[in-house]
Amino acid sequence: MKEIKYKDKTVAILHSYSEWKEGLDFLTPDETFIQAGTWWYESGKKLKAHRHKINVRTTDRTQETVIVLNGTMRIDFYDEDNNIFLQEIVKTGDVCIILTVGHGYQILEDNTKIVEVKNGPFTSVEMDKELI
């Protein structure tokens, strides 16, 4: 797992497919608004059925996770002055959790399929995004 840092603060977490660990492996610290982890179990493993209780939480930003199901893309990470400070290539099976930094994506391969997950509720593009 690679912690992407800007000014000594973790701003994103990149988890390569080759780094998967057996069992449950949470990639994010407990205090992040979005929680992401990987599962790796053998056939027959049974996970306890459950539901999540109502538990009011307060967030002040959207955090985003992208999971590459197929293909390759580049993630550009932007600093406070809207300059790219890092570029990372992610490929099939990779996961990137973006916590606080500006970001952009470029698809590098045909048939690239990505799952995006972020905390909600969704308000509007105008209220949630500052375009770079």
N, C-alpha and C positions, 0 to 999 in steps of 0.2 A: 504494500500500500504506500502510495506517495502522498504526503501532505504538501499541498502547494501553498507557499507562504508569500505574503507581501507585507513588508515592514514588520517582520517577525510575528505576524498573525496568520493562522491557518485560514485561508480563504476558499479552499476547495480540497477535495479528497479524490484521488484517482486510484481505482482498484482494478488491476489487470486480471483478466481471466485466469492467467497462470498462477495467481496468488490465492485462489480459493482454498479454504480450509474446510475439512470435514466438520459436519455439525452446523450449529448456528454461529455466525460470526458477524457481530455488529460493527459497521464501518464508521459510524458517527458517534461522537461523544453524547452523553445523555442530555446536555444542555442545548443542542441544536434544535431548531424548529422542525426540521425534517429528520426523520430517523430512517436509516437504510442499513440493511444487513443482507448477508447471503445465507442460503440454506444449501447443505450438501448432505443428503441422506441416502441410505440404501433402501431397496424395496422392502416393504413391510413396516417401516418406521411410521408410527402413529403419533400425531401431534394432538395435544389436548384441545378439544373444542372449547371455544370461548367467544365472548363478545366484549366489546370495549365499553366501559362505563362512561357516562357523561362526566366530563372533567374539563371545566373551563380553563383555557390557556390563553395567554396574551402573546401575540407576536407583532413585531414591528417591521418585518420584511418577508419577502418571498424567498424561499430557498428551493433549489431545483436539482433534481437527479435525472441524469440521462443514462440509459442502458442500451448498449449497441447489440441488437439482436442479430444483425447481419451487416457486413460491409465495413466501411472506414470513413471517419470524419476527422476534421481538425477542430480543436477548440482553441479560440483566441481568448486570452485573459487580459483584461484592461485595468490599468491603474486609475487613480482618482482624476488624472488629467486626460483620460481617454486615450492613452497610449498603450499599445500591446506590450506587456512585460514578459509574456510567456506564451508559447504555442505548444500544444500537446496533440499527438495523433492517438486516437482511440479506435479500437477495432472490435470485431465480433467478440462478445462476452465481456467487454470492459464496462465499468461503471464509473461515472464521474458525478460527484456531489458538489454542487456549487453553493457555497455558504454566503459570501458577502461581496463578491467581486463582479465587475462588469464582464460580460462574456459574449462571444459570437461563435457561430458554427459555420463550417464549410464542408459540404458532403464531397468526399474524394473518390467514391466508387459507386457505380450503378447498383441499383437494388439495395441500397443501404436502408436498413430499417432500425428505427430508434424508438424506444419507449421513454417518454418524459413524464416525470411525476413531480409535483410541487405541492406545497401546503396551500390551503385555501382558507376561506372561500374566495373565489375570483370576483373582483370588483369591476375593473375595466382596464383596458390597455393604458388609457390616459392616467389612471390613478396608480397603476402598478409599475409602469416602465418608463425609464428615461432613456431615450434612444441615443446611441453613441454614433 
